[in-house]
Amino acid sequence: MNNNRLLKGSVLALCFLIVGIHSAHAADNWNGTVLGFEAPGEGMLGDMMGIRQIIEDHGFHYQLGYLSESSYNAGGGYNHDKHLAYIDQFSLTFTQDLEMYTGIPDAAIEGNIVNRNHNDNLTSERTQDPRVGFNDVAQESWGGQSITRLGWLTFGRSFDDRKLHWRIGMMNKNQDFDQIIPCDFQMLSQCGGKSANSMTWYNWNKHYWGTTFQYKLTPELTLKTGIMEQNPDASDRKYAWSGSLKGARGILLPMEAELKTKVNGLPGIYNFGLLYTNSPQTDLSEGKTQSIGATDPQGYQKHSSTWLMYTGFNQQVTQRGDDPNRGMSVSYSLGLGDQRSNAIHYTQAATMRYRGLFDARPDDWLGFGMTYIKMSNHYRQNQENLNTIYQVDDYGNPLYTPLSGHSVNADLYYQVKVRSWLILQPDLQYWYRPGGVKETQDAWVTGLKAIVTF
């Protein structure tokens, strides 16, 4: 069976599964703790001598946190010189409740500010061949810059007896879309869903203007859509706090169905989404070739739009005794892109999480995940074109462009809750064909994630 038929079969099977589950089960008393949606514990600063309670009584709710991620190339990879890569970030996420002052249902201002430091990426420095773009990251919070950014600042409210929720402002996809799988793994491909593989919108700390709508068709099934700017310049430093629309190339139209339900009395969450943009795209098979003068730049093959489909599920499958907060969950996520313009054709990830495996450590987590990444045929064609132009076929030649195919990555972690406000998470990663390049030696990476909640 070829890859396209396999992917179509997977999508259809998931759609039938969602329909079957929805018709047979309700989502009453839905508890997502074992799925990874654990409520934060008391912060390191406590109630700050009553100050925190005072501001919460006035409707201001916030989470202030610190995250660090370290990775070490224990073996293999492209560059065998040992290196310990380190990044960290501070983040402030807040909500100002306006309903208590205005009476407008669910009226609120929401914001996010992220300060990232140490542009130190083990993937590009050691693990993968630097002559090709990386398709995974050993430290998922690496963002390419040491910078402080506005992640989002939006106004929202509800209508129709709280069935319809509306947001508007400088927003981020993480507020509304593709949020069925948590970001607990340190390897990027197992962190959350796969919609960011579109490369037309961004995760976490980058904003773009837009408006979104969520409608609860039933208590379990929510339909989501919106209109956002598609701005490929949003990553530039000058846009970190800017509200300018300069650089926008078109609009994004996301559509998603999200289902919260129960299977055999255990909670699960499922989604199916499509992201479309009318932003003009240059075909990957020609862009770099033409940029070095091989053909007339006016001959670029252009596409008037591009798309990405994403789907997945996160389902609890066991419960430890009578404790609903302990047990095992499994998840699956798929991102399938237009390979004319997306360097990654598709990514599939399967993960397992277990909360409270040991009676003495009921709040600890064990996680294991594997990812299959298939690069675009158009992207590979461009690499072949470059080698033809430079008349090289020797991988060791600096002018040679390695050919990208597929890769398989795995990540194993154990998360220790030292205190309610301190988490330490060592992990072990295995990279098969890093970057999809068969000539690159398989790599072992060790890592440590630390999370502090204030």
Summary of the structure (lengths in Angstrom):
residues: 454
radius of gyration: 22.5
end to end distance: 51.5
largest distance: 70.9
contacts: 1531
relative contact order: 0.16
helix: 17%
strand: 44%
